Amino acid sequence: MTLDFKPGGAGLRTRIFQIIFESDTPLAKGFDIALIGVILTSVLVVMLESIQSLRADYGDLFYWLEWGFTLAFTIELAVRLYCLDKPLRYLRSFYGVVDVIAILPTWLVLIVPGAQSLVVVRLLRVLRIFRVLRLMQFVGEGRLLLGALKRSVHQIFLFLFTVFMLVTIFAALVYLIEPAEAGFTSIPTAIYWAIVTLTTVGYGDIVPVTPIGQAISVVVMLIGYSIIAVPTGVFSAEVIRSIRADRYSDEACPGCGHDRHEKRAKYCLRCGTWLDEDTPDPRNDDAPSTDEA
């Protein structure tokens, strides 16, 4: 496993680094399991504390548990920084920022009254489970999706801009047709109605009352059903294109010209021609030599 951070010094610091950042030993695995338990328990306390009846009966218990978790995570972060050669680099990383944000609200309560309302960011600690469980092996798939999203961002932006123009036009028409008593008091309000109708949400707080307005509503709803699949189709096409580029080679077979082979393929799918030009075809070794013939 390749680590992004290196231990500082030797001896105790290296040993701590192996326990906290690696999972190859029973002690390191035990630390990971214990960390998962503490993270999930702290999140459970946050959830229970949000229930008013439980907060009224067990508010003091939740308070001390929160401080206990905060101290535990603070000590854990300090130990992580202690065993690293470049601790500031870790603090600038994604999980370093998550660690700081997770413990910051409780400490801010001592300085800024009312900062306890920010304690909900403790839920970010759950993200640590991805690293603890070594789910980062799926980073490649995540990068593939992000790459597809970046390549399709222009088409999606053009699509959303077109939708916004249509929404504005329909909203302006309905605003001119419908009376203010129906709720269409302004064009922004009509835009809100058009977006709710276009996305087929249909809250029903604002509804056209005239026949023409209702006819426009029908058109907007039909357009909504037809355009919902457009950004999904664009993104899906880019994902498929990325998967093909990552899995298949563009080099054509010298025998038949077929160019849809997997990158690991050694023989042509259609004619069986040897594809690896850097190495000889092992089948030729079995053929009789000229002298023998």
Salt bridges, closest charged atoms under 4 A:
ASP32 OD2 - ARG134 NH2 3.83
GLU49 OE1 - ARG122 NH2 3.53
GLU66 OE1 - ARG122 NH1 1.67
GLU76 OE2 - ARG80 NH2 2.83
GLU76 OE2 - ARG128 NH2 2.23
ASP99 OD1 - ARG128 NH1 2.47
GLU238 OE1 - ARG151 NE 3.32
GLU238 OE2 - ARG241 NH1 2.80
ASP276 OD2 - LYS266 NZ 3.32
ASP281 OD2 - ARG283 NH2 2.86
